[in-house]
Amino acid sequence: MTADFCHLRNLLQHRLDLIADHAFRDRDAAAHLAALQKVSEDLVAEHAKLRESLPPRLNHFLTQASFSKALEYLLQG
């Protein structure tokens, strides 16, 4: 994985970590939802920034919001 994709990988991992953080969700559902919305917006922005340099398969995963597949792709590369 190139350095250019490290931020993308981190955003994808952060999104999965947030989804799995049931304690955060149970403690403050509104803040949990806001955090998920923020990371989703950051992912969209990062995808737009990198779109031209992304491998076609990774671009497809991100376009289809298959974020787990996108993360898996990056971790394998």
C-alpha positions in Angstrom: 0.0 0.0 0.0 1.3 3.4 -0.9 1.6 6.2 1.6 -1.2 7.9 -0.4 -3.6 5.3 0.7 -2.6 5.2 4.4 -5.1 7.9 5.4 -7.9 6.1 3.4 -7.0 2.8 5.3 -7.1 4.6 8.6 -10.5 6.2 7.8 -11.9 2.8 6.8 -10.6 1.2 10.0 -11.9 4.0 12.1 -15.4 3.6 10.6 -15.4 -0.1 11.5 -14.1 0.6 15.0 -16.9 3.1 15.5 -19.5 0.7 14.3 -18.2 -1.9 16.7 -18.1 0.5 19.7 -21.4 -0.4 21.3 -20.4 1.2 24.6 -20.0 4.6 22.9 -23.4 4.1 21.1 -25.1 3.1 24.3 -23.6 5.9 26.3 -24.3 8.7 23.8 -26.2 7.7 20.7 -26.2 11.2 19.2 -22.5 11.6 19.5 -22.0 8.1 18.1 -24.1 8.9 15.1 -22.3 12.3 14.6 -18.9 10.5 14.7 -20.2 8.0 12.1 -21.4 10.8 9.9 -18.1 12.6 10.2 -16.0 9.6 9.2 -18.4 8.9 6.3 -18.0 12.4 5.0 -14.2 12.1 5.4 -14.3 8.9 3.4 -16.3 10.5 0.6 -13.8 13.4 0.5 -10.8 11.1 0.5 -12.3 9.0 -2.2 -12.9 12.1 -4.4 -9.3 13.2 -3.8 -7.8 9.9 -4.7 -10.2 8.7 -7.3 -7.9 9.2 -10.3 -5.0 7.3 -8.7 -7.1 4.4 -7.3 -6.9 0.9 -8.7 -10.2 0.1 -10.5 -11.3 -2.5 -8.0 -10.7 -0.3 -5.0 -12.5 2.6 -6.7 -15.5 0.2 -7.3 -15.6 -0.8 -3.6 -15.6 2.8 -2.5 -18.1 3.9 -5.1 -20.5 1.1 -3.9 -19.8 1.9 -0.2 -18.4 -1.6 0.2 -16.1 -0.2 2.9 -15.2 -3.6 4.5 -14.1 -4.9 1.1 -12.1 -1.7 0.5 -10.3 -2.1 3.7 -9.6 -5.8 3.0 -8.3 -4.8 -0.4 -5.9 -2.3 1.1 -4.7 -4.7 3.8 -3.9 -7.4 1.2 -1.9 -5.0 -1.0 
